[in-house]
Amino acid sequence: MTITAERVLQGDPLKIADRCDQCGAQAFVRVVFGRNRDLLFCGHHYQRHEPVLMARHPYVNVVDERHRINQKPSLSANAE
Ligand SMILES: [Zn+2]
């Protein structure tokens, strides 16, 4: 038996239920520091912290979905 549903953290699209670790607004940026270690930011807080984050952790993976900020959520955005 093979496990096929392995969670791929970096590739996970952000959902409406994902919230900024700073303020609780909807998160649009995920900064992945390693396995099971990530930070979520709203657009505002990512913009504020990006210079420091990138200076201290230049090799982190960043999933930036800020292009979706003003899009209407689809009805199936939180499906599954
Ligand atoms: Zn925030």
PDB file of the backbone (N, CA, C, O) and the ligand in Angstrom, with CONECT records:
HET     ZN  A 101       1
ATOM      1  N   MET A   1       0.838  -1.201   0.000  1.00  0.00           N
ATOM      2  CA  MET A   1       0.000   0.000   0.000  1.00  0.00           C
ATOM      3  C   MET A   1       0.878   1.259   0.000  1.00  0.00           C
ATOM      4  O   MET A   1       1.851   1.353   0.748  1.00  0.00           O
ATOM      5  N   THR A   2       0.520   2.205  -0.840  1.00  0.00           N
ATOM      6  CA  THR A   2       1.306   3.435  -0.928  1.00  0.00           C
ATOM      7  C   THR A   2       0.487   4.615  -0.435  1.00  0.00           C
ATOM      8  O   THR A   2      -0.721   4.693  -0.661  1.00  0.00           O
ATOM      9  N   ILE A   3       1.151   5.509   0.227  1.00  0.00           N
ATOM     10  CA  ILE A   3       0.467   6.720   0.667  1.00  0.00           C
ATOM     11  C   ILE A   3       0.591   7.754  -0.449  1.00  0.00           C
ATOM     12  O   ILE A   3       1.697   8.157  -0.808  1.00  0.00           O
ATOM     13  N   THR A   4      -0.529   8.175  -0.989  1.00  0.00           N
ATOM     14  CA  THR A   4      -0.485   9.093  -2.128  1.00  0.00           C
ATOM     15  C   THR A   4      -0.841  10.518  -1.727  1.00  0.00           C
ATOM     16  O   THR A   4      -0.571  11.454  -2.480  1.00  0.00           O
ATOM     17  N   ALA A   5      -1.429  10.696  -0.577  1.00  0.00           N
ATOM     18  CA  ALA A   5      -1.916  12.026  -0.201  1.00  0.00           C
ATOM     19  C   ALA A   5      -0.930  12.748   0.704  1.00  0.00           C
ATOM     20  O   ALA A   5      -1.333  13.377   1.682  1.00  0.00           O
ATOM     21  N   GLU A   6       0.322  12.664   0.397  1.00  0.00           N
ATOM     22  CA  GLU A   6       1.326  13.341   1.210  1.00  0.00           C
ATOM     23  C   GLU A   6       1.167  14.848   1.065  1.00  0.00           C
ATOM     24  O   GLU A   6       1.003  15.365  -0.040  1.00  0.00           O
ATOM     25  N   ARG A   7       1.217  15.532   2.178  1.00  0.00           N
ATOM     26  CA  ARG A   7       1.010  16.980   2.158  1.00  0.00           C
ATOM     27  C   ARG A   7       2.265  17.679   1.645  1.00  0.00           C
ATOM     28  O   ARG A   7       3.362  17.489   2.169  1.00  0.00           O
ATOM     29  N   VAL A   8       2.078  18.476   0.627  1.00  0.00           N
ATOM     30  CA  VAL A   8       3.195  19.255   0.108  1.00  0.00           C
ATOM     31  C   VAL A   8       2.985  20.690   0.554  1.00  0.00           C
ATOM     32  O   VAL A   8       2.218  21.442  -0.048  1.00  0.00           O
ATOM     33  N   LEU A   9       3.676  21.049   1.612  1.00  0.00           N
ATOM     34  CA  LEU A   9       3.471  22.337   2.250  1.00  0.00           C
ATOM     35  C   LEU A   9       3.648  23.491   1.279  1.00  0.00           C
ATOM     36  O   LEU A   9       2.801  24.379   1.188  1.00  0.00           O
ATOM     37  N   GLN A  10       4.736  23.468   0.572  1.00  0.00           N
ATOM     38  CA  GLN A  10       5.069  24.595  -0.281  1.00  0.00           C
ATOM     39  C   GLN A  10       4.039  24.805  -1.384  1.00  0.00           C
ATOM     40  O   GLN A  10       3.769  25.940  -1.779  1.00  0.00           O
ATOM     41  N   GLY A  11       3.465  23.716  -1.880  1.00  0.00           N
ATOM     42  CA  GLY A  11       2.554  23.835  -2.999  1.00  0.00           C
ATOM     43  C   GLY A  11       1.119  24.057  -2.603  1.00  0.00           C
ATOM     44  O   GLY A  11       0.262  24.292  -3.454  1.00  0.00           O
ATOM     45  N   ASP A  12       0.849  23.985  -1.304  1.00  0.00           N
ATOM     46  CA  ASP A  12      -0.526  24.157  -0.869  1.00  0.00           C
ATOM     47  C   ASP A  12      -1.021  25.562  -1.175  1.00  0.00           C
ATOM     48  O   ASP A  12      -0.422  26.530  -0.706  1.00  0.00           O
ATOM     49  N   PRO A  13      -2.082  25.702  -1.936  1.00  0.00           N
ATOM     50  CA  PRO A  13      -2.620  27.047  -2.118  1.00  0.00           C
ATOM     51  C   PRO A  13      -3.207  27.552  -0.801  1.00  0.00           C
ATOM     52  O   PRO A  13      -3.752  26.773  -0.018  1.00  0.00           O
ATOM     53  N   LEU A  14      -3.096  28.827  -0.567  1.00  0.00           N
ATOM     54  CA  LEU A  14      -3.661  29.394   0.655  1.00  0.00           C
ATOM     55  C   LEU A  14      -5.175  29.413   0.552  1.00  0.00           C
ATOM     56  O   LEU A  14      -5.738  29.657  -0.515  1.00  0.00           O
ATOM     57  N   LYS A  15      -5.815  29.154   1.661  1.00  0.00           N
ATOM     58  CA  LYS A  15      -7.275  29.129   1.692  1.00  0.00           C
ATOM     59  C   LYS A  15      -7.790  30.297   2.512  1.00  0.00           C
ATOM     60  O   LYS A  15      -7.036  30.975   3.210  1.00  0.00           O
ATOM     61  N   ILE A  16      -9.102  30.517   2.410  1.00  0.00           N
ATOM     62  CA  ILE A  16      -9.711  31.602   3.170  1.00  0.00           C
ATOM     63  C   ILE A  16      -9.494  31.371   4.658  1.00  0.00           C
ATOM     64  O   ILE A  16      -9.377  32.327   5.426  1.00  0.00           O
ATOM     65  N   ALA A  17      -9.439  30.127   5.062  1.00  0.00           N
ATOM     66  CA  ALA A  17      -9.260  29.804   6.484  1.00  0.00           C
ATOM     67  C   ALA A  17      -7.839  30.054   6.971  1.00  0.00           C
ATOM     68  O   ALA A  17      -7.599  30.069   8.178  1.00  0.00           O
ATOM     69  N   ASP A  18      -6.885  30.251   6.048  1.00  0.00           N
ATOM     70  CA  ASP A  18      -5.513  30.563   6.467  1.00  0.00           C
ATOM     71  C   ASP A  18      -5.458  32.022   6.886  1.00  0.00           C
ATOM     72  O   ASP A  18      -5.886  32.904   6.142  1.00  0.00           O
ATOM     73  N   ARG A  19      -4.935  32.273   8.073  1.00  0.00           N
ATOM     74  CA  ARG A  19      -4.980  33.619   8.649  1.00  0.00           C
ATOM     75  C   ARG A  19      -3.584  34.146   8.945  1.00  0.00           C
ATOM     76  O   ARG A  19      -2.678  33.389   9.296  1.00  0.00           O
ATOM     77  N   CYS A  20      -3.428  35.441   8.800  1.00  0.00           N
ATOM     78  CA  CYS A  20      -2.178  36.118   9.121  1.00  0.00           C
ATOM     79  C   CYS A  20      -1.811  35.854  10.582  1.00  0.00           C
ATOM     80  O   CYS A  20      -2.644  36.003  11.476  1.00  0.00           O
ATOM     81  N   ASP A  21      -0.552  35.459  10.816  1.00  0.00           N
ATOM     82  CA  ASP A  21      -0.114  35.194  12.177  1.00  0.00           C
ATOM     83  C   ASP A  21      -0.030  36.470  13.011  1.00  0.00           C
ATOM     84  O   ASP A  21       0.025  36.405  14.239  1.00  0.00           O
ATOM     85  N   GLN A  22      -0.020  37.608  12.363  1.00  0.00           N
ATOM     86  CA  GLN A  22       0.111  38.876  13.084  1.00  0.00           C
ATOM     87  C   GLN A  22      -1.238  39.459  13.472  1.00  0.00           C
ATOM     88  O   GLN A  22      -1.417  39.930  14.596  1.00  0.00           O
ATOM     89  N   CYS A  23      -2.185  39.428  12.547  1.00  0.00           N
ATOM     90  CA  CYS A  23      -3.420  40.160  12.811  1.00  0.00           C
ATOM     91  C   CYS A  23      -4.693  39.341  12.590  1.00  0.00           C
ATOM     92  O   CYS A  23      -5.783  39.796  12.938  1.00  0.00           O
ATOM     93  N   GLY A  24      -4.572  38.161  12.025  1.00  0.00           N
ATOM     94  CA  GLY A  24      -5.755  37.335  11.852  1.00  0.00           C
ATOM     95  C   GLY A  24      -6.535  37.608  10.578  1.00  0.00           C
ATOM     96  O   GLY A  24      -7.564  36.976  10.340  1.00  0.00           O
ATOM     97  N   ALA A  25      -6.064  38.543   9.752  1.00  0.00           N
ATOM     98  CA  ALA A  25      -6.717  38.765   8.465  1.00  0.00           C
ATOM     99  C   ALA A  25      -6.413  37.585   7.541  1.00  0.00           C
ATOM    100  O   ALA A  25      -5.568  36.743   7.844  1.00  0.00           O
ATOM    101  N   GLN A  26      -7.115  37.544   6.414  1.00  0.00           N
ATOM    102  CA  GLN A  26      -6.858  36.448   5.487  1.00  0.00           C
ATOM    103  C   GLN A  26      -5.409  36.493   5.014  1.00  0.00           C
ATOM    104  O   GLN A  26      -4.907  37.550   4.632  1.00  0.00           O
ATOM    105  N   ALA A  27      -4.748  35.353   5.042  1.00  0.00           N
ATOM    106  CA  ALA A  27      -3.340  35.288   4.646  1.00  0.00           C
ATOM    107  C   ALA A  27      -3.208  35.145   3.137  1.00  0.00           C
ATOM    108  O   ALA A  27      -3.940  34.385   2.504  1.00  0.00           O
ATOM    109  N   PHE A  28      -2.264  35.888   2.575  1.00  0.00           N
ATOM    110  CA  PHE A  28      -1.991  35.767   1.148  1.00  0.00           C
ATOM    111  C   PHE A  28      -0.541  35.405   0.872  1.00  0.00           C
ATOM    112  O   PHE A  28      -0.163  35.195  -0.281  1.00  0.00           O
ATOM    113  N   VAL A  29       0.273  35.331   1.917  1.00  0.00           N
ATOM    114  CA  VAL A  29       1.670  34.964   1.723  1.00  0.00           C
ATOM    115  C   VAL A  29       2.042  33.915   2.765  1.00  0.00           C
ATOM    116  O   VAL A  29       1.776  34.073   3.956  1.00  0.00           O
ATOM    117  N   ARG A  30       2.664  32.838   2.283  1.00  0.00           N
ATOM    118  CA  ARG A  30       3.173  31.811   3.188  1.00  0.00           C
ATOM    119  C   ARG A  30       4.695  31.785   3.052  1.00  0.00           C
ATOM    120  O   ARG A  30       5.228  31.640   1.952  1.00  0.00           O
ATOM    121  N   VAL A  31       5.382  31.926   4.181  1.00  0.00           N
ATOM    122  CA  VAL A  31       6.839  31.855   4.188  1.00  0.00           C
ATOM    123  C   VAL A  31       7.211  30.520   4.823  1.00  0.00           C
ATOM    124  O   VAL A  31       6.918  30.272   5.993  1.00  0.00           O
ATOM    125  N   VAL A  32       7.858  29.667   4.039  1.00  0.00           N
ATOM    126  CA  VAL A  32       8.140  28.306   4.486  1.00  0.00           C
ATOM    127  C   VAL A  32       9.601  28.205   4.911  1.00  0.00           C
ATOM    128  O   VAL A  32      10.506  28.366   4.092  1.00  0.00           O
ATOM    129  N   PHE A  33       9.826  27.938   6.193  1.00  0.00           N
ATOM    130  CA  PHE A  33      11.181  27.843   6.723  1.00  0.00           C
ATOM    131  C   PHE A  33      11.717  26.422   6.674  1.00  0.00           C
ATOM    132  O   PHE A  33      12.925  26.205   6.772  1.00  0.00           O
ATOM    133  N   GLY A  34      10.851  25.487   6.529  1.00  0.00           N
ATOM    134  CA  GLY A  34      11.284  24.092   6.517  1.00  0.00           C
ATOM    135  C   GLY A  34      10.065  23.232   6.724  1.00  0.00           C
ATOM    136  O   GLY A  34       8.933  23.715   6.708  1.00  0.00           O
ATOM    137  N   ARG A  35      10.302  21.968   6.916  1.00  0.00           N
ATOM    138  CA  ARG A  35       9.192  21.053   7.060  1.00  0.00           C
ATOM    139  C   ARG A  35       8.316  21.446   8.257  1.00  0.00           C
ATOM    140  O   ARG A  35       8.797  21.552   9.385  1.00  0.00           O
ATOM    141  N   ASN A  36       7.051  21.656   7.994  1.00  0.00           N
ATOM    142  CA  ASN A  36       6.082  21.989   9.046  1.00  0.00           C
ATOM    143  C   ASN A  36       6.413  23.271   9.801  1.00  0.00           C
ATOM    144  O   ASN A  36       5.975  23.453  10.937  1.00  0.00           O
ATOM    145  N   ARG A  37       7.161  24.133   9.196  1.00  0.00           N
ATOM    146  CA  ARG A  37       7.451  25.402   9.865  1.00  0.00           C
ATOM    147  C   ARG A  37       7.214  26.527   8.888  1.00  0.00           C
ATOM    148  O   ARG A  37       8.011  26.737   7.973  1.00  0.00           O
ATOM    149  N   ASP A  38       6.142  27.242   9.068  1.00  0.00           N
ATOM    150  CA  ASP A  38       5.872  28.343   8.166  1.00  0.00           C
ATOM    151  C   ASP A  38       5.177  29.479   8.897  1.00  0.00           C
ATOM    152  O   ASP A  38       4.641  29.307   9.992  1.00  0.00           O
ATOM    153  N   LEU A  39       5.201  30.617   8.277  1.00  0.00           N
ATOM    154  CA  LEU A  39       4.508  31.786   8.795  1.00  0.00           C
ATOM    155  C   LEU A  39       3.531  32.257   7.735  1.00  0.00           C
ATOM    156  O   LEU A  39       3.813  32.196   6.538  1.00  0.00           O
ATOM    157  N   LEU A  40       2.389  32.723   8.182  1.00  0.00           N
ATOM    158  CA  LEU A  40       1.383  33.245   7.257  1.00  0.00           C
ATOM    159  C   LEU A  40       1.253  34.751   7.466  1.00  0.00           C
ATOM    160  O   LEU A  40       1.270  35.243   8.594  1.00  0.00           O
ATOM    161  N   PHE A  41       1.124  35.458   6.367  1.00  0.00           N
ATOM    162  CA  PHE A  41       0.994  36.909   6.446  1.00  0.00           C
ATOM    163  C   PHE A  41      -0.138  37.391   5.553  1.00  0.00           C
ATOM    164  O   PHE A  41      -0.386  36.827   4.487  1.00  0.00           O
ATOM    165  N   CYS A  42      -0.821  38.435   5.997  1.00  0.00           N
ATOM    166  CA  CYS A  42      -1.692  39.170   5.093  1.00  0.00           C
ATOM    167  C   CYS A  42      -0.786  40.038   4.215  1.00  0.00           C
ATOM    168  O   CYS A  42       0.412  40.136   4.483  1.00  0.00           O
ATOM    169  N   GLY A  43      -1.322  40.654   3.195  1.00  0.00           N
ATOM    170  CA  GLY A  43      -0.502  41.474   2.315  1.00  0.00           C
ATOM    171  C   GLY A  43       0.187  42.597   3.057  1.00  0.00           C
ATOM    172  O   GLY A  43       1.364  42.873   2.826  1.00  0.00           O
ATOM    173  N   HIS A  44      -0.541  43.241   3.942  1.00  0.00           N
ATOM    174  CA  HIS A  44      -0.018  44.367   4.708  1.00  0.00           C
ATOM    175  C   HIS A  44       1.186  43.950   5.558  1.00  0.00           C
ATOM    176  O   HIS A  44       2.225  44.608   5.522  1.00  0.00           O
ATOM    177  N   HIS A  45       1.053  42.879   6.310  1.00  0.00           N
ATOM    178  CA  HIS A  45       2.130  42.479   7.211  1.00  0.00           C
ATOM    179  C   HIS A  45       3.301  41.855   6.468  1.00  0.00           C
ATOM    180  O   HIS A  45       4.443  41.963   6.914  1.00  0.00           O
ATOM    181  N   TYR A  46       3.032  41.201   5.337  1.00  0.00           N
ATOM    182  CA  TYR A  46       4.174  40.679   4.585  1.00  0.00           C
ATOM    183  C   TYR A  46       5.005  41.836   4.039  1.00  0.00           C
ATOM    184  O   TYR A  46       6.235  41.817   4.074  1.00  0.00           O
ATOM    185  N   GLN A  47       4.301  42.834   3.536  1.00  0.00           N
ATOM    186  CA  GLN A  47       5.012  43.998   3.002  1.00  0.00           C
ATOM    187  C   GLN A  47       5.868  44.643   4.088  1.00  0.00           C
ATOM    188  O   GLN A  47       6.988  45.084   3.829  1.00  0.00           O
ATOM    189  N   ARG A  48       5.335  44.691   5.292  1.00  0.00           N
ATOM    190  CA  ARG A  48       6.058  45.320   6.390  1.00  0.00           C
ATOM    191  C   ARG A  48       7.280  44.478   6.802  1.00  0.00           C
ATOM    192  O   ARG A  48       8.334  45.036   7.106  1.00  0.00           O
ATOM    193  N   HIS A  49       7.151  43.161   6.815  1.00  0.00           N
ATOM    194  CA  HIS A  49       8.211  42.297   7.341  1.00  0.00           C
ATOM    195  C   HIS A  49       9.142  41.744   6.267  1.00  0.00           C
ATOM    196  O   HIS A  49      10.189  41.178   6.584  1.00  0.00           O
ATOM    197  N   GLU A  50       8.772  41.901   5.009  1.00  0.00           N
ATOM    198  CA  GLU A  50       9.560  41.286   3.943  1.00  0.00           C
ATOM    199  C   GLU A  50      11.047  41.675   3.977  1.00  0.00           C
ATOM    200  O   GLU A  50      11.895  40.790   3.859  1.00  0.00           O
ATOM    201  N   PRO A  51      11.398  42.960   4.133  1.00  0.00           N
ATOM    202  CA  PRO A  51      12.837  43.304   4.093  1.00  0.00           C
ATOM    203  C   PRO A  51      13.644  42.577   5.168  1.00  0.00           C
ATOM    204  O   PRO A  51      14.748  42.103   4.902  1.00  0.00           O
ATOM    205  N   VAL A  52      13.096  42.488   6.379  1.00  0.00           N
ATOM    206  CA  VAL A  52      13.810  41.828   7.470  1.00  0.00           C
ATOM    207  C   VAL A  52      13.854  40.317   7.245  1.00  0.00           C
ATOM    208  O   VAL A  52      14.885  39.673   7.438  1.00  0.00           O
ATOM    209  N   LEU A  53      12.725  39.777   6.839  1.00  0.00           N
ATOM    210  CA  LEU A  53      12.669  38.335   6.590  1.00  0.00           C
ATOM    211  C   LEU A  53      13.678  37.924   5.525  1.00  0.00           C
ATOM    212  O   LEU A  53      14.411  36.950   5.697  1.00  0.00           O
ATOM    213  N   MET A  54      13.710  38.666   4.431  1.00  0.00           N
ATOM    214  CA  MET A  54      14.584  38.301   3.331  1.00  0.00           C
ATOM    215  C   MET A  54      16.055  38.530   3.690  1.00  0.00           C
ATOM    216  O   MET A  54      16.935  37.825   3.198  1.00  0.00           O
ATOM    217  N   ALA A  55      16.314  39.522   4.552  1.00  0.00           N
ATOM    218  CA  ALA A  55      17.695  39.772   4.972  1.00  0.00           C
ATOM    219  C   ALA A  55      18.182  38.660   5.894  1.00  0.00           C
ATOM    220  O   ALA A  55      19.339  38.244   5.822  1.00  0.00           O
ATOM    221  N   ARG A  56      17.292  38.182   6.761  1.00  0.00           N
ATOM    222  CA  ARG A  56      17.712  37.167   7.737  1.00  0.00           C
ATOM    223  C   ARG A  56      17.591  35.755   7.189  1.00  0.00           C
ATOM    224  O   ARG A  56      18.350  34.868   7.579  1.00  0.00           O
ATOM    225  N   HIS A  57      16.646  35.545   6.292  1.00  0.00           N
ATOM    226  CA  HIS A  57      16.398  34.189   5.780  1.00  0.00           C
ATOM    227  C   HIS A  57      16.306  34.225   4.258  1.00  0.00           C
ATOM    228  O   HIS A  57      15.230  34.033   3.692  1.00  0.00           O
ATOM    229  N   PRO A  58      17.433  34.469   3.599  1.00  0.00           N
ATOM    230  CA  PRO A  58      17.366  34.661   2.136  1.00  0.00           C
ATOM    231  C   PRO A  58      16.955  33.419   1.362  1.00  0.00           C
ATOM    232  O   PRO A  58      16.609  33.525   0.186  1.00  0.00           O
ATOM    233  N   TYR A  59      16.983  32.260   1.978  1.00  0.00           N
ATOM    234  CA  TYR A  59      16.704  31.042   1.216  1.00  0.00           C
ATOM    235  C   TYR A  59      15.353  30.411   1.524  1.00  0.00           C
ATOM    236  O   TYR A  59      15.092  29.279   1.118  1.00  0.00           O
ATOM    237  N   VAL A  60      14.491  31.133   2.237  1.00  0.00           N
ATOM    238  CA  VAL A  60      13.177  30.558   2.510  1.00  0.00           C
ATOM    239  C   VAL A  60      12.351  30.519   1.229  1.00  0.00           C
ATOM    240  O   VAL A  60      12.595  31.268   0.283  1.00  0.00           O
ATOM    241  N   ASN A  61      11.381  29.636   1.228  1.00  0.00           N
ATOM    242  CA  ASN A  61      10.430  29.597   0.117  1.00  0.00           C
ATOM    243  C   ASN A  61       9.254  30.497   0.455  1.00  0.00           C
ATOM    244  O   ASN A  61       8.700  30.437   1.552  1.00  0.00           O
ATOM    245  N   VAL A  62       8.888  31.318  -0.490  1.00  0.00           N
ATOM    246  CA  VAL A  62       7.772  32.225  -0.273  1.00  0.00           C
ATOM    247  C   VAL A  62       6.679  31.916  -1.285  1.00  0.00           C
ATOM    248  O   VAL A  62       6.903  31.953  -2.495  1.00  0.00           O
ATOM    249  N   VAL A  63       5.505  31.614  -0.773  1.00  0.00           N
ATOM    250  CA  VAL A  63       4.339  31.440  -1.632  1.00  0.00           C
ATOM    251  C   VAL A  63       3.563  32.744  -1.580  1.00  0.00           C
ATOM    252  O   VAL A  63       2.876  33.028  -0.599  1.00  0.00           O
ATOM    253  N   ASP A  64       3.673  33.521  -2.622  1.00  0.00           N
ATOM    254  CA  ASP A  64       3.092  34.860  -2.637  1.00  0.00           C
ATOM    255  C   ASP A  64       1.849  34.858  -3.508  1.00  0.00           C
ATOM    256  O   ASP A  64       1.934  34.748  -4.731  1.00  0.00           O
ATOM    257  N   GLU A  65       0.707  34.979  -2.874  1.00  0.00           N
ATOM    258  CA  GLU A  65      -0.556  34.976  -3.632  1.00  0.00           C
ATOM    259  C   GLU A  65      -1.244  36.331  -3.513  1.00  0.00           C
ATOM    260  O   GLU A  65      -2.471  36.422  -3.558  1.00  0.00           O
ATOM    261  N   ARG A  66      -0.455  37.362  -3.364  1.00  0.00           N
ATOM    262  CA  ARG A  66      -1.055  38.691  -3.207  1.00  0.00           C
ATOM    263  C   ARG A  66      -1.792  39.150  -4.458  1.00  0.00           C
ATOM    264  O   ARG A  66      -2.631  40.049  -4.397  1.00  0.00           O
ATOM    265  N   HIS A  67      -1.475  38.531  -5.592  1.00  0.00           N
ATOM    266  CA  HIS A  67      -2.215  38.890  -6.805  1.00  0.00           C
ATOM    267  C   HIS A  67      -3.699  38.534  -6.681  1.00  0.00           C
ATOM    268  O   HIS A  67      -4.527  39.013  -7.456  1.00  0.00           O
ATOM    269  N   ARG A  68      -4.026  37.685  -5.695  1.00  0.00           N
ATOM    270  CA  ARG A  68      -5.425  37.284  -5.518  1.00  0.00           C
ATOM    271  C   ARG A  68      -6.167  38.178  -4.535  1.00  0.00           C
ATOM    272  O   ARG A  68      -7.355  37.963  -4.296  1.00  0.00           O
ATOM    273  N   ILE A  69      -5.505  39.168  -3.961  1.00  0.00           N
ATOM    274  CA  ILE A  69      -6.095  39.912  -2.856  1.00  0.00           C
ATOM    275  C   ILE A  69      -7.453  40.514  -3.191  1.00  0.00           C
ATOM    276  O   ILE A  69      -8.371  40.442  -2.374  1.00  0.00           O
ATOM    277  N   ASN A  70      -7.598  41.093  -4.346  1.00  0.00           N
ATOM    278  CA  ASN A  70      -8.874  41.727  -4.646  1.00  0.00           C
ATOM    279  C   ASN A  70      -9.780  40.894  -5.537  1.00  0.00           C
ATOM    280  O   ASN A  70     -10.752  41.397  -6.101  1.00  0.00           O
ATOM    281  N   GLN A  71      -9.448  39.615  -5.657  1.00  0.00           N
ATOM    282  CA  GLN A  71     -10.329  38.737  -6.421  1.00  0.00           C
ATOM    283  C   GLN A  71     -11.440  38.215  -5.529  1.00  0.00           C
ATOM    284  O   GLN A  71     -11.258  38.025  -4.327  1.00  0.00           O
ATOM    285  N   LYS A  72     -12.581  37.990  -6.132  1.00  0.00           N
ATOM    286  CA  LYS A  72     -13.673  37.387  -5.383  1.00  0.00           C
ATOM    287  C   LYS A  72     -13.338  35.933  -5.108  1.00  0.00           C
ATOM    288  O   LYS A  72     -12.895  35.230  -6.016  1.00  0.00           O
ATOM    289  N   PRO A  73     -13.535  35.460  -3.886  1.00  0.00           N
ATOM    290  CA  PRO A  73     -13.297  34.040  -3.641  1.00  0.00           C
ATOM    291  C   PRO A  73     -14.312  33.192  -4.394  1.00  0.00           C
ATOM    292  O   PRO A  73     -15.493  33.532  -4.465  1.00  0.00           O
ATOM    293  N   SER A  74     -13.845  32.103  -4.946  1.00  0.00           N
ATOM    294  CA  SER A  74     -14.788  31.223  -5.622  1.00  0.00           C
ATOM    295  C   SER A  74     -15.545  30.423  -4.569  1.00  0.00           C
ATOM    296  O   SER A  74     -15.081  30.262  -3.440  1.00  0.00           O
ATOM    297  N   LEU A  75     -16.703  29.929  -4.951  1.00  0.00           N
ATOM    298  CA  LEU A  75     -17.514  29.184  -3.997  1.00  0.00           C
ATOM    299  C   LEU A  75     -16.807  27.926  -3.527  1.00  0.00           C
ATOM    300  O   LEU A  75     -17.068  27.425  -2.434  1.00  0.00           O
ATOM    301  N   SER A  76     -15.914  27.422  -4.360  1.00  0.00           N
ATOM    302  CA  SER A  76     -15.237  26.177  -4.005  1.00  0.00           C
ATOM    303  C   SER A  76     -13.867  26.429  -3.376  1.00  0.00           C
ATOM    304  O   SER A  76     -13.065  25.506  -3.234  1.00  0.00           O
ATOM    305  N   ALA A  77     -13.601  27.684  -3.000  1.00  0.00           N
ATOM    306  CA  ALA A  77     -12.270  28.018  -2.471  1.00  0.00           C
ATOM    307  C   ALA A  77     -11.906  27.178  -1.258  1.00  0.00           C
ATOM    308  O   ALA A  77     -10.741  26.830  -1.062  1.00  0.00           O
ATOM    309  N   ASN A  78     -12.897  26.856  -0.452  1.00  0.00           N
ATOM    310  CA  ASN A  78     -12.590  26.069   0.743  1.00  0.00           C
ATOM    311  C   ASN A  78     -13.097  24.635   0.639  1.00  0.00           C
ATOM    312  O   ASN A  78     -13.209  23.933   1.644  1.00  0.00           O
ATOM    313  N   ALA A  79     -13.396  24.213  -0.563  1.00  0.00           N
ATOM    314  CA  ALA A  79     -13.874  22.846  -0.741  1.00  0.00           C
ATOM    315  C   ALA A  79     -12.784  21.859  -0.363  1.00  0.00           C
ATOM    316  O   ALA A  79     -11.600  22.192  -0.397  1.00  0.00           O
ATOM    317  N   GLU A  80     -13.155  20.723  -0.026  1.00  0.00           N
ATOM    318  CA  GLU A  80     -12.326  19.580   0.390  1.00  0.00           C
ATOM    319  C   GLU A  80     -12.496  19.320   1.866  1.00  0.00           C
ATOM    320  O   GLU A  80     -11.881  18.400   2.405  1.00  0.00           O
TER     321      GLU A  80
HETATM  322 ZN    ZN A 101      -1.679  40.813   9.064  1.00  0.00          ZN2+
END
